[in-house]
Amino acid sequence: MNITVERLPEQELKPLFADPTQLGFGKVFTDYMFTAYYRKGQGWVEPKISKLKALQIDPAAVALHYSQEIFEGLKAYAGPDGRILLFRPEQNARRMYASAERLCMAPVPEELFLQGITDLVNLEKRWIPKAPGTSLYIRPTLIGTGDALGVHPADEYLFYVILTPVAAYYKEGFKPISLYVEEHYIRAAVGGVGNVKTGGNYAASLLAAAKAQEKGFSQVLWLDAKENRYAEEVGSMNMFFVFGRKLVTPNLGGSILPGITRASVLELARSLGYEAEERPIGIDEVIAGLQDGTLTEAFGSGTAAVISPVGSLFYQDQNHVIHGNQVGPVTQQLYDRLVDIQYGRAEDPFGWVREIGRL
Ligand SMILES: *Cc1c(COP(=O)(O)O)cnc(C)c1O
């Protein structure tokens, strides 16, 4: 694959953000982006790295009307030894492929996905922040373009990748978040697209999240669409409940996102001697566990936040505190292990980390 690189003159490059711990999430973008186009009869053409700028797409583009849009999220880490590391990027490539197939979009070949990211991140390596907890967040995006308003899959697609240096995801830092158990709105139903990383799922979730935030909660815990009973997931995270030495996470029943962090936490936990179950878990079981003390911790998992301790659950007018609203030892251990692997500070017995270059 021949990726064209259109370099900017030195004086046009943006200055780096002065204090990486104040970056927030997704507010500062780097100088370049990767783009490639899918054209009917031609396949994927014109892979290119060029200046990050506004897109020109037809106002009738399918993405804008019928939501053919999917995305991914992964991070590049600065290793202490100067290696540039990605965490399981081929898993993101495969998930994006599956997402595309579900939404009738032209899938991005794994090689194009990985090479585009590798070359872009290497060109932009000065933007990988080095302060603890910071990283360079990578946002691959696929949209249906084309120019006809009839409801049908697009015949042209744009794949692009943008980069944003980020601090830790939650402004609270590695502190417990508060969840509102949502009983009125639902996020996704089995048979729909809840297991697809598509913007539409987020659009559908914004109102409930805004209402929960108005009431002072960090996020919504979604329940299943059919019985309004089983825990599903949270915002952009999968959910784990800890019962002593046992972890329980909702099984991938089709309505929740198959998180790569979730899969990694399951493997990691088992290797550390925990029992880990993937099964439906009812909110009644969660509340009973909190009342009788068998449910000892809870946390969310996702690339952006890595692991986010949950300090309380608000359900049916009652607030239930988890582990005294403190970070529990299991959550802390899994978080430490996982970030040490991601940042190349610890051995990687699972073969998860990919070196894609040097700083
Ligand atoms: C991306 C995402 C996750 C987490 O997936 P990771 O691969 O662990 O980052 C969880 N839920 C939703 C809805 C997501 O979009």
The ligand as an ORCA input file, in Angstrom:
! r2SCAN-3c Opt
* xyz 0 1
  C     -16.162      1.787     22.692
  C     -17.245      1.397     23.627
  C     -17.009      0.591     24.750
  C     -15.637      0.141     25.182
  O     -14.944     -0.593     24.218
  P     -13.350     -0.687     24.303
  O     -12.986     -1.507     23.120
  O     -13.013     -1.330     25.585
  O     -12.850      0.704     24.224
  C     -18.091      0.222     25.530
  N     -19.343      0.632     25.240
  C     -19.601      1.420     24.177
  C     -20.991      1.829     23.912
  C     -18.563      1.842     23.344
  O     -18.828      2.634     22.306
*
